[in-house]
C-alpha cells in the first residue's frame, strides 16, 4: 500500500473536534468528527501518512505554520511527514497540472455548477433521513473557516489566500464567470472565489499525490468534487484496500444485529469508545483539565502509542496482495466476531458434536462408579464458559478482540 497524502484542512477539522471535546462543546466545523475519524484510522492502518503543502514542493515542517497545532505536533513526533516533490518529478508534475488546468478551462465551470446543483437532490435525501444537508454544512464550514484565514495566509501568502499560479487564476476567473449563477445555489455568506479555490485545490493535491506515488484522501468538503484516488501499487486496488478496513468496522454491525434494540445504545457507545472505528482516545473525566495545546499533546501521544499497539494489524493489512489473502483475513475477522458475540453474551457458545460425545462418555463412566456424581452438565457448562472467556488466535486477532472487549467495558460503565 502506498503512503497516504492528506491536505491541511483535514488536520484543521480534526483539531476542532479534539479541542471541542476538551471545551465540552459541539464542534463548530461540521466536518470535524469525520476528519478526526479518518485521520486516526489513517494513522492506525496506513504504513505512512503525509501532508501536502498548497504552495511549496519540498516544504520543511515549519512552512506549514504554527496552526493547526495538531499537524505541527504530529510532524514533530514523526507520525506525519510532508509530501516532497523532488527535482526529477517536477516535469511530470508540471504536465499533470497542465492537464488539470486544461480540464478546468474546458469543463470546469460546467462541473462546478453541476456539483452545486446536485446538492439539492442529495440534501433532500439527507434531510429526509434526519441528517444535515451539504449546503448547510458548507455554510457552517464557511463560518468556521473565516476564523482560520490568518493561519491559511501563512501557507498561501497572497491577499486573498488563493495560490499565485494558473490554477489560482482559474479560480478567480471562474468566480466572475459564474457570477449570478452561483448565488442562488449557495448561501450569501460564502465568497465564491475562496470556495471555488478550496474545491479546485483538491485537483492540485491529487496531481501532486499521483506524481509522488501517494494515495490522496481529500477533506470531506472536497470529496465529491475531487478526482477519486486509486491505489495501484503492488496489485492492490482501492476497492480491496477499503474492503479490508471495512471488515474491522463490520464487526460492530454484526454485534449490533445480535444485540437487538435493548443494547443498541451500548453498541453506539462502543463505537465512540473504540479507536479502531474512529472512537476517541480519552475519557470524559480527562477533558477540560488542560489547555487546548496540552490537550492536543496528550491526544497525539495517545495516537502514537496506539499506532505502535496496532503494528501487527497494520503489517497484516499491508501484506494483503491476493484474493486468497483477503479470504484469510475475512476468516480471521469472522472468528473474532463469533467470539465477541459469545463473550458479550449476545449469542450462546455452541458445543460441537464431538464435545457432546466426549461429555456423554464422561457421564456414563462417572455414573457407574458409586459416590461420583454425573459431571456431563458441569463439563459442558465449563466448556461453554471457556469458549466465551478465552480467545486463542494470532497476534492481530488478539489485538482486535481485546480492543473491542475493552471498549465494550467502557461503554457499559
N, C-alpha and C positions, 0 to 999 in steps of 0.2 A: 504494500500500500504506500502511495506517495505521501509526503508531508502535506498537512492541511494548511491552507492560507486563509486567514480571516481579515476583515477590514476593521479599521479603528472603531467604527460605530458599534460593533459587537461588544467591545470592551467598555465603551461608554454606557451602553444599555445594561450590561451585566453589572457594572459598578453601581448603577442606580438601584438595581434590585437588592444588591448586598447592603448598601448603605440605608435604603429604606427599611430593611429588616432591622437594622441597628436603631433606627429612629422610631420604629414601631408604627410606620406609616405605609400607606399604599404607594406603589411606585408611580412617579409622575410620567414615566415613559411606558407606553402600552406594550412595547417590545422587550421590556426589561426582563421579565421572568423567562421568556423564550430564549433570549440571548444568554442568560445565566446557565440555563439547562444545556444549551448547545455548547457553550464554552467548557463547562465542566465535563460533559460527556466526551468532547473532543480531546481534552487532556487525559482522560482515562483510556479511551480506545485507540487514539491515533499515535503512531510512532513519533511524530514531531508536529508541533503547532507553531505557525509563523504568522507574522502580521505584515501587511503591505502598506508602504508609505505612499500617500497620494501624489507626491512630487519626486522625491529622491529615489534614484535607482539602487544605490548602495548605502542605505541610511545607517547611521550609528544610532544606538538606543536613545541617546539624548535628543535626537532630532524629532522624536515623537512628542516631546514636551513633557511637562510635569503632570498633565492631566490627559486622559484618565489615570489616576494614581494606580488603579488595578493593573493596567497594562505596564506601567513603569515598574511596579513591584514584580510582576511575572517575568519581565525582561531581566531584572536584577537577579532573580532566582534561577534564570536559565530555563524556565519552563516554556517560555515563548522566545523566539528569536526573529529578527527582521528578515523578510524576503530580500535576497540580493540578486540584482540583475547585473552580472559581470560583463566585461567588455565584449567577450566573444558572443554574448547573447543579444547585444544591443541591436545589431542589424535585423535579427529575427523579430525583436520586439517592435522595431520601427515598422516593419512590414505588417505585423499583426495589428498595430494601432491604426495604420493607414487603412487596412481592410475594415476595421471597426468604424472609422470615420466615414469611409465610403458608404457603408451600410446605413449609418445615421443620416447622411446627407440625402440619400435616395429614398429611404423608408422610415427615417427616424420620427418625423412629425406624425406620420400615419400611425406608427407603433405607439407613440406617446398618447395620442388621442384614443386609440383603441384600448390601451391599458386603462385610461381614466374612465372610459365608457363602460368597460367590463366590470368596474367596481359596483355599478348599480345592481347587476344580476347577482354578483357574489354577496353584496351587502344584504340584499333582500333574503337570500338563503341563510346567511349567518344570523341575521337578526330574528328571523323566524324560529331559529333554533335556540334563541336566547343569548346569542353571542354578540359582541360588539362588531360593527362593520368596519371595513378597511378605511373608509373615508373618515370616520370618527377617530380611528386610531391614528391616522395621518395628522389630523388636527391636534390631537393630544401630543403626538411626537413633535410636531412643529413648535408647540408652546414650550416643550422641554428643550428642544434643540436651540431655541433662542438663548437659553442660559449657557449653552456650550460654545457659542460662536467665538468668544475670546480665546478659548483653547484651540478651536479649529484654525484660527488665524495664525497660530504659532506654526502649524504644519503647512498651511497654504497661505503665505503672507501676501495676499492681494487685498484690495479694498473691499471686494465682495465675497472673498473666500472661495472663488472659483479658480481652478487651475489656469495659469497663464500659457495655454497651448491651444492647439487646434480643437481638441475636444471641449475645452472650456469655452472657446469662441462659439462652437456649435450650440452649447447650452444657452449662452446669452442670446444668440441669434434666434434660436427656436422659441424662447420665451416671448420674443417680439412677434415671430411669425404666427404662433398660436393665438396670441392676442386675446381677443374677447372670447374665443372658443374655450379657453382654459377656465375662465371664471365661473361659468355655470356648473363645471364639473368638480370644482374644488372650493373649500371654504375660503372666504375673503382674506383670512389671516395668513394664508400660505402664499409666500412670494414665489412666483413662477420660476425665475431663473435659478434660485438656490435649490428648489425642489427638483427641477429637471436635471440640474448638475448632480444632485445626490443620486438620482436614478442612473444617469449615464455613467457615473463613476464606477458602477459595477462592471461595465464593459471594459473599462480601463484595467480594473483589477483582474478580470477574467483573462485578459491578454497577458498580463504580467505573470499570473499564476501558470498559465499554459506554457509560456516560453521557459519558465524556470522549473517546470516539472512538478507543480503543485496541483492539488485539488482545491478549488475555490469554493468556499461556503459563504455566500453573501448574507448580510444583515437582513432581518425579516422585512424591513421596508423595501428593500431592493429585489427581493427574491422573485416576485412574479415578473419583473421586468428583465432580470438578468438572464444571460445565456446559461443554461444548465451545464454545470461542470461534469466532466466524465473522468472516471478513474480507469486508466487504461494500462498502467504498468503491471508487469508480472501476470498478465492474462486475467486479472481480477477486474470485472466491470463494476460500475457504480451500483447496479441493482443488487448484485450479490453482496457487496460490502454493506449496503444498507440493510439487507435482509438479515445478515448475521447479527447486527446490532439490534434489530427489531426482535430477534429471538429473546434477547435479555429482557426487553420491555414486555414481551409477550407473556412472561411468567406471571406478571401482575394480572393480566387479563384472564389467564387460566384460573388463578386463585380467586378472582372476583366471581367467576362463573360458579364455582363451587361454594363460595361463601354465602351467596344469596343476599337479599336486602338487609338481613339482620346485622351483617358485618360489613356492609358496604362502606360505612364511614371509617371503619378501621383500615380497610384496604386503601381508601383515599389518603388517610394519614400515612400509611406505609409508603405510598408513592412520594409524599412530601418529605419523608424521612430518609429516603434511600438515594444516595448519590448516584448509584448506577443508572437510575432512571431520572436523574436531574433533581433529586432531593437535596435539601440543604446539608451543610457540613457543620452545623452548630445547633445548640439547644436554645430554646426560648429564654432560659434563665441567663444565658451569656450575653444576650443583646442589651444594648442601652448602657453598658458599663464602661465603654471605651469611646474615644474619639473615632471619627469615621476612618481616619488613616490607620489608627491602631487596630480597628476592627478589620479593615482590608488586609492588614499584615497577618492577622490571625487566620482569616479565611484562606489566604494564599499559602500559609504554612500547612493548613489542613489539605488543601489541594495537592501540594507537593507530597505530603505523607500518603494521601490516598492513591496518587498516581504510582507511588512505589508499591503499595499493597496490591494494586491491580496489575502488576507487571506480568504475572503468569497469564492473565486473561488477555492482555494486550498482545503478548507474544503469540498466543494461540490464534487470535483474530488475524494477526499479521501473517501467520503461516498458512492460512487457508488459500489454496490455489485451485482446487478442483471441486467438482460436484460431490465427489466422494468425501472430501474434507468437510464440506457443508453438511452432508448427511450425518457424519460422525458428530459434528458439533450439535446438530439438532437432537440427536440421540442423547447426548450428554445433558442438554437443557431439559429434555423430557424427563430424564431421571431426576433432575433437581426439582422440577415441578411436582412430580409424584411424591417425592419425599417431603416437600414443603406442605403439600395438601394433607399428608398424614401427620406431620409434625405439628401443624397448627390446628389439627382437629377438624379440618374441612372435609376430609373423607377418611374412611377407615382403611387400615392396613390389611390387605388380603393375605391369607395364608395359602401357600402353594399346596397343590395336591400331595407332593412329596412330604412336605412338613406335616400335613394332616395324617398321612400314613405313618410317619415316624411317631407322632404323638399317640396314635392309637396303639402302636406297638408298645410304647412305654406303659400305657394304661393297662393293657392286657397282662403284661408281666407283673406290674405292681399289684393288680387285683388278685393275683393268685397267691400272694405272699401275705400271711396273716399279720395284721398290725401296720401294714403300709397302705396309706390311702391312695385313692385314684388321683393321679397327677396330670392327666391329659389336659384338662381345662386350664390348670395353672400353667402348664408348659406352653399352651397356645397363647395365653394371656401375656406371659413373659416374652414370648417370641414377637408378638404384635407390638409390645412396648419397645422392644429392642429395635424393631423396624422403624418405629416412629421417632425415636430419640437418638438415633445414630445415623451417620451418613459416611459411607466409605466410597469415595470417588477419587478422581485425580485432583491435583492441586487446584486447577481452575474451578472444577465443580465445587470443591470445598469452600473456596473463596466466595463464589456467588451464593451458595447455600447459606453460609454464615452471615453474609450481608443482608439477605432477605430476612433471616431469622432475627437478627439484631434490630432491624428497622421495625419489624412486627412488635417486638417487645417494647420499643419506644412508643409505638403508636397506641398501644393499649394501656399505657400508664395513666 
